[in-house]
Amino acid sequence: MVSGISFGGVGLYLVQPVESGTKVNVENRFLTVGGQFKTEAVRGTTIYSKYLRDIYLVGIEFDQELNPRDQPDIYSRIREVLKSF
């Protein structure tokens, strides 16, 4: 489950820890405004893994910021969410 996402990284709730410095490929599946599910993958590095009760909060920094060329759908979705604030 996602705790938060930005153009530079994502926080995830996981049942197992991931060691800091681990290279990961995060597959993001999300609902678009039009009601379709889209999937885009982003590479990154784990920057922390903290135990919270029965779950781990894992922070991942993307190798490069999300951008409209490489991740058009998730980039647009995050922009739409940010505009609503």
C-alpha positions as CSV (number, residue, x, y, z in Angstrom):
1,M,0.0,0.0,0.0
2,V,1.2,3.5,-0.8
3,S,1.8,6.0,2.0
4,G,2.7,8.8,-0.3
5,I,4.1,9.6,-3.8
6,S,5.8,12.5,-5.4
7,F,7.7,13.2,-8.5
8,G,10.9,12.1,-6.7
9,G,9.9,9.1,-4.7
10,V,7.3,6.9,-3.0
11,G,6.6,5.6,0.5
12,L,5.2,2.1,0.8
13,Y,3.8,0.0,3.6
14,L,5.3,-3.5,3.2
15,V,5.1,-6.7,5.3
16,Q,8.9,-7.2,5.0
17,P,11.7,-4.7,5.3
18,V,13.9,-3.8,2.4
19,E,17.5,-2.9,3.2
20,S,18.6,0.7,2.6
21,G,20.5,1.1,-0.6
22,T,18.7,-1.7,-2.4
23,K,17.9,-1.0,-6.1
24,V,14.3,-1.6,-6.9
25,N,11.8,-1.5,-9.7
26,V,8.5,-0.1,-8.5
27,E,5.5,-1.0,-10.6
28,N,2.8,1.6,-10.1
29,R,-0.8,0.6,-10.8
30,F,-3.3,3.4,-10.5
31,L,-6.7,4.6,-11.6
32,T,-6.9,7.4,-14.2
33,V,-9.5,10.1,-14.2
34,G,-11.2,8.3,-17.1
35,G,-11.7,5.2,-14.9
36,Q,-9.0,3.0,-16.5
37,F,-6.2,1.2,-14.7
38,K,-2.7,2.1,-15.9
39,T,0.7,0.5,-14.9
40,E,4.1,2.2,-15.2
41,A,7.4,1.1,-13.7
42,V,10.0,3.3,-12.1
43,R,13.5,2.4,-10.9
44,G,14.8,3.7,-7.6
45,T,16.8,3.0,-4.5
46,T,15.5,2.2,-1.0
47,I,16.5,5.1,1.4
48,Y,14.9,3.8,4.6
49,S,12.9,0.9,6.1
50,K,11.2,1.6,9.4
51,Y,9.2,-0.8,11.5
52,L,5.8,0.5,12.6
53,R,3.8,-2.0,14.7
54,D,3.1,-4.9,12.4
55,I,4.3,-3.3,9.1
56,Y,7.3,-1.6,7.5
57,L,7.3,1.9,6.0
58,V,9.8,1.8,3.2
59,G,11.0,5.0,1.4
60,I,12.2,4.8,-2.2
61,E,13.9,7.6,-4.1
62,F,13.4,7.4,-7.8
63,D,16.6,7.3,-10.0
64,Q,15.2,10.3,-11.9
65,E,12.2,12.4,-11.2
66,L,9.0,11.3,-12.9
67,N,8.5,13.2,-16.1
68,P,5.8,13.4,-18.9
69,R,8.1,11.7,-21.4
70,D,9.1,8.5,-19.5
71,Q,6.0,8.1,-17.2
72,P,3.2,10.1,-18.9
73,D,0.3,8.6,-17.2
74,I,1.5,8.6,-13.6
75,Y,3.0,12.0,-14.1
76,S,-0.3,13.4,-15.3
77,R,-2.2,11.7,-12.4
78,I,0.1,13.2,-9.7
79,R,-0.2,16.7,-11.3
80,E,-4.0,16.4,-11.2
81,V,-3.9,15.4,-7.6
82,L,-1.5,18.3,-6.7
83,K,-3.8,20.8,-8.6
84,S,-6.7,19.8,-6.4
85,F,-5.0,21.2,-3.2
